[in-house]
Amino acid sequence: MARDIRALPKAHLHLHFTGSMRHATLLELAERDGITLPESLVEDWPPQLSAADEKGWFRFQRLYDVARSVLRTEGDVRRLVREAAEDDVRDGGRWLEIQVDPSGYAARFGGITAFTDLVLDAVEDASRETGLGMAVVIAANRTRHPLDARTLARLAAQYAGRGVVGFGLSNDERRGRTDEFRGAFEIARRADLALVPHGGELLGPSHVRTCLDSLGPTRLGHGVRSSEDPQVLDRIVQAGIALEVCPVSNVALGVYPDLSSVPLPQLLEAGATVALGADDPLLFGSQLAGQYATMRAAHDLEDDQLAELARMSVRASRAPNSVRDSVLAEIDLWLSEADSSGEGRTTERKS
């Protein structure tokens, strides 16, 4: 008998704004405004993706841009945030740090500051309505000029302590020069924001090393391929840098051939802090609890190992201490439930 994954309290640290949209919401909003969606976002959903080459990533990004285009009104933005919160609560989420690049919405919503205000207000409302602790990570796009990243870093710093807890760098890590974004991360560092660039998914440990040297991350978005170089992985462990590992998207994008190949056991054995995340459920078809369920099945994880993964997600978060303490106590309770009670337990392996 295995405890119910959805009942396990956890934090969610790697969820992209547009990618958090429900598939049903995407279809409804597209129909409302007469937007024609690619078949891979309709009948063939979730799409078959691979980012092994530039063409594959371009296709992935095109689907992402199409999905972003259905968000036309303030109400759409509020709905997306509320539904993302509801989905996390259903999956046992207690704290969510949702990542957004305001420049992707600036033209439609009155600029990056106005859009950030809207998102933060929507987050506050959704948190109050669902009981989920929530915060925002502002992310720059590495395919744009590093000066744009500095603008977003200053924006993030402006809202530090007012709902924004981190600064990231996303998109195809094979493009742009990571060291050119050092200045943006220095701005965010001075504001005491969590530094959470993507790295070590599409590129290997050499790029992880570049991220460590140039950006000084607090957490690393993905970082899973640090397992390929023991010295790089040991450096991560010694520095206490958490890895935001997203197993389902790793497989969907062709980083690993199957879920059993995702090197979670190697990362944990080395002493790495790992926070499982869903990345983009809209494109990968799997929510937060699904990441825990697939890793349980692929690597025969015991309940105490799953509980420790949940604890690591909480400890690596920017949740207030009171929230951290409360959720950690809930995790202990989940693990200590009497086997004979049958409560909160299931034989299911899927979420």
Disulfide bonds with the S-S distance in Angstrom:
none
